[in-house]
Amino acid sequence: MKTVIMAGGLGTRIKELFPDIPKPLIKIGDRTILELELLSLKEQGFNEIILTLSHMADKIIDYFGNGERLGINIDYFVEREPLGNAGALFKIPQLEGDFLLLNADSLFDIDFNRFVAFHREHQALVSLLTHPNSHPYDSGLILADDRNCVTGWLNKEDPRPLYYKNRVNAGLHILNSKVLSLCKVDRDAIGQRREGGTVKVDLDRDVLKPLCNSGLMFAYDSPEYVKDMGTPERFSQVLSDYTHGLVARKKLTKKQRAIFLDRDGTINKYVGFLRDLDEFELLPGVSEAIKIINSLGYLAIVVTNQPVVARGEVSIEKLEQIHQKMETLLGKDGAYLDAIYYCPHHKDKGFEGEIVALKIDCDCRKPKPGMLLKAARDFNIDLEQSWMVGDSMTDIEAGCAASCHTALVGHENYGQEKTYTSLLEFAQHLT
């Protein structure tokens, strides 16, 4: 599979730090940002690279040549007139079938073969790599249904719902060349001078967003490291993350460490069976605790029993709204969850309006470890290096059954060695 890397940006926001260097040649450690991308791709068998260039193109070509130094093959498409961030795709003759489409100003270390497997499994024409981040309120958000089919697309400047899932567009894509024929772009007009300037093509607005609700575009949720370094502040953060090994550690080919979190009484105020969106309220210090978990490179994963679904008291749609509120409130505080698992089952019968199909003795309801085991399969988690944190012995038993370390929170003394008054106290213990 070919890989197209868009490397022609002006880098206006970071120019104050590197006025004479194109963004792809900015160094992270002893290698340039683009070199790190290319080496990650090469390691996974992606050796056919096409770089689209414009600003300071000669410097980039001089640095990489034909790619022989890195053991890959590099072809170039140089825009003599700016074509927008997708115009070159309509001009490159060798694009056929599926190809990776990446940016040259982001630091990442992604399991691309896993991404490709998702794309093929869903028979997608477009797959977007999406992830949670610490500032979803000013990021581009992707909306998707329960099959991960993209239903909506919010640019960072667009108004957004009161509550939303922290699913951010990471700027890494797999496209099939058929998409370029489906979108309403006049190939012949690209690059031509018209009234108002040169005709350009915008990837998001002209190519991808029109595919929302088409059944052809899917969101691939990943907790792996992707961060653009387009501003001095973000460059500083990227450099720190790379230096401390966080970038490589979050790649899903490597065993992950997770903090599994109960929901009610651990993250939010316990109100018994939570049925009403308005009753959801974060406990003090929870956002700060999860920020610590994020910064240490643990996956933050909620695992929660929700028998109210089986009892017919809360619909799946309403439960998702509650979880969207949780993600939104955390995101406003700079914290994020990597995944949420819930058990909708409850074996006891006799409730008015109950959902009979969910009245089963399942493997996922805590104290059984089913949710933790599924997360471990999904994210390659080393359970023995992970923690189950909750406010009840049911949580502790589930953690023990999954071979995790365990911690009880919300109790002064519960007869347990690892007991903490709050999630924040536990997180501070991790440091």
URLIN-V850617 format. One record per residue. RES is the residue in one small letter. PHI is phi in radians with two decimals (* if undefined). NEAR is the number of other ideal C-beta (glycine too) atoms within 8 Angstrom. Layout:
BEGIN
res->RES phi->PHI near->NEAR
res->RES phi->PHI near->NEAR
END
This chain:
BEGIN
res->m phi->* near->9
res->k phi->-1.31 near->10
res->t phi->-2.19 near->13
res->v phi->-1.80 near->15
res->i phi->-2.05 near->13
res->m phi->-1.44 near->12
res->a phi->-2.23 near->13
res->g phi->-1.88 near->12
res->g phi->-1.18 near->11
res->l phi->-1.36 near->5
res->g phi->1.14 near->12
res->t phi->-1.13 near->5
res->r phi->-1.34 near->7
res->i phi->-1.82 near->14
res->k phi->-1.10 near->9
res->e phi->-1.11 near->5
res->l phi->-1.55 near->7
res->f phi->-2.36 near->9
res->p phi->-1.19 near->6
res->d phi->-1.99 near->3
res->i phi->-2.19 near->9
res->p phi->-1.14 near->10
res->k phi->-0.88 near->15
res->p phi->-1.10 near->11
res->l phi->-1.77 near->12
res->i phi->-1.19 near->12
res->k phi->-1.59 near->8
res->i phi->-2.02 near->12
res->g phi->1.23 near->7
res->d phi->-1.79 near->3
res->r phi->-2.28 near->9
res->t phi->-1.30 near->11
res->i phi->-1.05 near->17
res->l phi->-1.21 near->13
res->e phi->-1.10 near->10
res->l phi->-1.09 near->12
res->e phi->-1.06 near->13
res->l phi->-1.13 near->13
res->l phi->-1.19 near->10
res->s phi->-1.10 near->12
res->l phi->-1.14 near->14
res->k phi->-1.03 near->12
res->e phi->-1.00 near->6
res->q phi->-1.82 near->9
res->g phi->1.63 near->6
res->f phi->-1.72 near->11
res->n phi->-1.90 near->9
res->e phi->-1.79 near->9
res->i phi->-2.02 near->15
res->i phi->-2.12 near->15
res->l phi->-1.77 near->14
res->t phi->-1.69 near->15
res->l phi->-2.22 near->13
res->s phi->-2.64 near->9
res->h phi->-1.16 near->9
res->m phi->0.90 near->7
res->a phi->-1.01 near->11
res->d phi->-1.06 near->6
res->k phi->-1.12 near->10
res->i phi->-1.22 near->15
res->i phi->-1.12 near->11
res->d phi->-1.09 near->7
res->y phi->-1.28 near->8
res->f phi->-1.76 near->14
res->g phi->0.98 near->9
res->n phi->-1.54 near->6
res->g phi->1.58 near->12
res->e phi->-1.02 near->6
res->r phi->-1.05 near->6
res->l phi->-1.69 near->10
res->g phi->1.37 near->7
res->i phi->-2.31 near->11
res->n phi->-1.97 near->8
res->i phi->-2.06 near->11
res->d phi->-1.92 near->8
res->y phi->-2.17 near->10
res->f phi->-2.17 near->11
res->v phi->-1.78 near->9
res->e phi->-1.50 near->13
res->r phi->-1.32 near->3
res->e phi->-2.05 near->6
res->p phi->-1.02 near->9
res->l phi->-1.90 near->13
res->g phi->1.47 near->11
res->n phi->-1.38 near->9
res->a phi->-2.28 near->12
res->g phi->-1.03 near->14
res->a phi->-1.09 near->13
res->l phi->-1.05 near->14
res->f phi->-1.49 near->11
res->k phi->-1.91 near->11
res->i phi->-1.34 near->11
res->p phi->-1.28 near->4
res->q phi->-1.62 near->7
res->l phi->-1.55 near->11
res->e phi->-2.40 near->4
res->g phi->1.23 near->6
res->d phi->-1.38 near->10
res->f phi->-2.61 near->13
res->l phi->-1.35 near->13
res->l phi->-2.26 near->12
res->l phi->-2.23 near->13
res->n phi->-1.78 near->9
res->a phi->-1.66 near->14
res->d phi->-2.08 near->11
res->s phi->-2.08 near->15
res->l phi->-1.70 near->15
res->f phi->-2.66 near->13
res->d phi->-2.55 near->11
res->i phi->-1.95 near->13
res->d phi->-1.38 near->10
res->f phi->-1.20 near->11
res->n phi->-1.15 near->8
res->r phi->-1.15 near->9
res->f phi->-1.07 near->15
res->v phi->-1.10 near->11
res->a phi->-1.07 near->8
res->f phi->-1.05 near->11
res->h phi->-1.01 near->13
res->r phi->-1.29 near->9
res->e phi->-1.06 near->6
res->h phi->-1.56 near->10
res->q phi->0.87 near->4
res->a phi->-1.47 near->12
res->l phi->-1.59 near->10
res->v phi->-2.43 near->14
res->s phi->-2.16 near->14
res->l phi->-1.87 near->15
res->l phi->-1.40 near->13
res->t phi->-2.11 near->13
res->h phi->-2.72 near->12
res->p phi->-1.42 near->12
res->n phi->-2.45 near->10
res->s phi->-1.50 near->9
res->h phi->-2.51 near->8
res->p phi->-1.13 near->15
res->y phi->-1.13 near->7
res->d phi->-2.21 near->5
res->s phi->-2.02 near->10
res->g phi->-1.27 near->10
res->l phi->-1.87 near->13
res->i phi->-1.93 near->14
res->l phi->-1.80 near->11
res->a phi->-2.56 near->12
res->d phi->-1.55 near->6
res->d phi->-1.26 near->3
res->r phi->-1.71 near->7
res->n phi->1.23 near->11
res->c phi->-1.34 near->10
res->v phi->-1.24 near->15
res->t phi->-1.98 near->8
res->g phi->-2.78 near->8
res->w phi->-2.55 near->13
res->l phi->-1.98 near->10
res->n phi->-1.21 near->7
res->k phi->-1.08 near->7
res->e phi->-1.56 near->3
res->d phi->-1.34 near->6
res->p phi->-1.10 near->2
res->r phi->-2.25 near->7
res->p phi->-1.06 near->5
res->l phi->-1.02 near->3
res->y phi->-2.27 near->8
res->y phi->-2.72 near->11
res->k phi->-1.33 near->9
res->n phi->-1.38 near->13
res->r phi->-2.19 near->12
res->v phi->-1.77 near->13
res->n phi->-1.20 near->11
res->a phi->-1.55 near->12
res->g phi->1.42 near->10
res->l phi->-2.03 near->14
res->h phi->-2.39 near->12
res->i phi->-2.10 near->13
res->l phi->-2.10 near->12
res->n phi->-1.74 near->11
res->s phi->-1.03 near->11
res->k phi->-1.06 near->7
res->v phi->-1.05 near->13
res->l phi->-1.19 near->12
res->s phi->-1.56 near->6
res->l phi->-1.35 near->8
res->c phi->-1.35 near->9
res->k phi->-1.54 near->4
res->v phi->-2.08 near->10
res->d phi->-1.45 near->6
res->r phi->-1.00 near->7
res->d phi->-1.20 near->5
res->a phi->-1.44 near->8
res->i phi->-1.07 near->15
res->g phi->1.53 near->10
res->q phi->-1.40 near->8
res->r phi->-1.45 near->5
res->r phi->-2.24 near->8
res->e phi->-1.04 near->2
res->g phi->1.72 near->3
res->g phi->2.15 near->6
res->t phi->-1.27 near->10
res->v phi->-1.25 near->11
res->k phi->-2.14 near->10
res->v phi->-2.16 near->15
res->d phi->-1.73 near->10
res->l phi->-1.00 near->12
res->d phi->-1.20 near->11
res->r phi->-1.23 near->6
res->d phi->-1.63 near->13
res->v phi->-1.91 near->16
res->l phi->-1.62 near->11
res->k phi->-0.99 near->9
res->p phi->-1.09 near->9
res->l phi->-1.51 near->13
res->c phi->-1.00 near->10
res->n phi->1.18 near->6
res->s phi->-1.55 near->7
res->g phi->1.38 near->4
res->l phi->-1.91 near->9
res->m phi->-2.16 near->13
res->f phi->-2.23 near->15
res->a phi->-1.76 near->12
res->y phi->-1.76 near->12
res->d phi->-1.38 near->9
res->s phi->-2.45 near->12
res->p phi->-1.57 near->12
res->e phi->-1.23 near->12
res->y phi->-1.39 near->12
res->v phi->-2.49 near->14
res->k phi->-2.61 near->12
res->d phi->-1.38 near->10
res->m phi->-2.10 near->15
res->g phi->-1.35 near->10
res->t phi->-2.19 near->8
res->p phi->-1.00 near->9
res->e phi->-1.15 near->6
res->r phi->-1.23 near->11
res->f phi->-1.06 near->13
res->s phi->-1.08 near->8
res->q phi->-1.17 near->9
res->v phi->-1.06 near->12
res->l phi->-1.08 near->10
res->s phi->-1.13 near->8
res->d phi->-1.09 near->12
res->y phi->-1.16 near->12
res->t phi->-1.08 near->7
res->h phi->-1.57 near->6
res->g phi->1.41 near->7
res->l phi->-1.18 near->10
res->v phi->-1.08 near->12
res->a phi->-1.20 near->8
res->r phi->-1.16 near->8
res->k phi->-1.55 near->13
res->k phi->-1.18 near->12
res->l phi->-1.32 near->12
res->t phi->-1.30 near->6
res->k phi->-1.73 near->9
res->k phi->-1.08 near->7
res->q phi->-1.72 near->12
res->r phi->-1.87 near->11
res->a phi->-2.30 near->15
res->i phi->-1.91 near->13
res->f phi->-1.46 near->16
res->l phi->-2.10 near->15
res->d phi->-1.14 near->17
res->r phi->-1.67 near->10
res->d phi->-1.20 near->11
res->g phi->1.58 near->11
res->t phi->-1.96 near->15
res->i phi->-1.71 near->12
res->n phi->-2.07 near->14
res->k phi->-1.03 near->8
res->y phi->-1.34 near->7
res->v phi->-2.24 near->7
res->g phi->1.41 near->4
res->f phi->-1.31 near->7
res->l phi->-1.40 near->11
res->r phi->-2.03 near->7
res->d phi->-1.99 near->6
res->l phi->-0.95 near->8
res->d phi->-1.19 near->4
res->e phi->-1.43 near->9
res->f phi->-1.33 near->11
res->e phi->-2.53 near->6
res->l phi->-1.08 near->12
res->l phi->-1.27 near->11
res->p phi->-1.02 near->6
res->g phi->1.45 near->9
res->v phi->-1.14 near->14
res->s phi->-1.06 near->12
res->e phi->-1.11 near->11
res->a phi->-1.10 near->14
res->i phi->-1.23 near->16
res->k phi->-1.05 near->12
res->i phi->-1.13 near->13
res->i phi->-1.03 near->12
res->n phi->-1.03 near->11
res->s phi->-1.18 near->6
res->l phi->-1.50 near->8
res->g phi->1.51 near->7
res->y phi->-1.33 near->11
res->l phi->-1.36 near->12
res->a phi->-1.77 near->14
res->i phi->-2.22 near->15
res->v phi->-1.47 near->16
res->v phi->-2.27 near->14
res->t phi->-2.40 near->11
res->n phi->-1.35 near->8
res->q phi->-2.28 near->10
res->p phi->-1.13 near->12
res->v phi->-1.08 near->11
res->v phi->-1.24 near->15
res->a phi->-1.08 near->12
res->r phi->-1.33 near->11
res->g phi->1.36 near->9
res->e phi->-1.66 near->9
res->v phi->-2.42 near->9
res->s phi->-1.37 near->6
res->i phi->-1.03 near->7
res->e phi->-1.07 near->6
res->k phi->-1.23 near->9
res->l phi->-1.08 near->14
res->e phi->-1.13 near->9
res->q phi->-1.12 near->10
res->i phi->-1.08 near->12
res->h phi->-1.21 near->12
res->q phi->-1.14 near->12
res->k phi->-1.09 near->11
res->m phi->-1.03 near->15
res->e phi->-1.15 near->16
res->t phi->-1.16 near->13
res->l phi->-1.11 near->10
res->l phi->-1.13 near->15
res->g phi->-1.08 near->15
res->k phi->-1.11 near->7
res->d phi->-1.68 near->9
res->g phi->1.45 near->8
res->a phi->-2.06 near->14
res->y phi->-2.62 near->14
res->l phi->-1.80 near->15
res->d phi->-1.49 near->10
res->a phi->-2.91 near->12
res->i phi->-2.28 near->8
res->y phi->-2.05 near->12
res->y phi->-2.40 near->13
res->c phi->-1.80 near->14
res->p phi->-1.60 near->11
res->h phi->-1.58 near->13
res->h phi->-2.85 near->9
res->k phi->-1.33 near->8
res->d phi->-1.25 near->6
res->k phi->-1.92 near->7
res->g phi->1.91 near->4
res->f phi->-1.60 near->9
res->e phi->-1.12 near->4
res->g phi->1.43 near->6
res->e phi->-1.16 near->12
res->i phi->-1.66 near->10
res->v phi->-1.01 near->6
res->a phi->-1.11 near->5
res->l phi->-1.69 near->11
res->k phi->-1.53 near->12
res->i phi->-2.33 near->7
res->d phi->-1.55 near->4
res->c phi->-1.59 near->10
res->d phi->-1.72 near->5
res->c phi->-1.81 near->10
res->r phi->-1.29 near->12
res->k phi->-1.04 near->14
res->p phi->-1.49 near->10
res->k phi->-1.22 near->10
res->p phi->-1.64 near->11
res->g phi->-0.96 near->11
res->m phi->-1.15 near->14
res->l phi->-1.17 near->15
res->l phi->-1.20 near->10
res->k phi->-1.15 near->10
res->a phi->-1.04 near->15
res->a phi->-1.09 near->12
res->r phi->-1.22 near->6
res->d phi->-1.16 near->6
res->f phi->-2.13 near->14
res->n phi->0.98 near->8
res->i phi->-1.61 near->12
res->d phi->-1.49 near->8
res->l phi->-1.13 near->11
res->e phi->-1.24 near->6
res->q phi->-1.80 near->6
res->s phi->-2.05 near->14
res->w phi->-2.19 near->11
res->m phi->-1.91 near->18
res->v phi->-2.11 near->15
res->g phi->-2.75 near->16
res->d phi->-1.90 near->12
res->s phi->-2.47 near->9
res->m phi->-1.18 near->7
res->t phi->-1.04 near->10
res->d phi->-1.14 near->17
res->i phi->-1.11 near->13
res->e phi->-1.13 near->10
res->a phi->-1.13 near->17
res->g phi->-1.10 near->16
res->c phi->-1.11 near->10
res->a phi->-1.13 near->9
res->a phi->-1.66 near->12
res->s phi->1.19 near->6
res->c phi->-1.61 near->13
res->h phi->-1.17 near->8
res->t phi->-2.30 near->13
res->a phi->-2.55 near->11
res->l phi->-1.75 near->17
res->v phi->-2.11 near->15
res->g phi->1.55 near->8
res->h phi->-2.30 near->10
res->e phi->-1.19 near->5
res->n phi->-2.76 near->5
res->y phi->-2.20 near->7
res->g phi->1.33 near->4
res->q phi->-1.93 near->9
res->e phi->-1.15 near->3
res->k phi->-1.81 near->8
res->t phi->-2.14 near->12
res->y phi->-2.29 near->11
res->t phi->-1.30 near->7
res->s phi->-2.75 near->12
res->l phi->-1.12 near->16
res->l phi->-1.12 near->12
res->e phi->-1.10 near->10
res->f phi->-1.07 near->13
res->a phi->-1.08 near->13
res->q phi->-1.12 near->9
res->h phi->-1.12 near->7
res->l phi->-1.08 near->10
res->t phi->-1.34 near->6
END
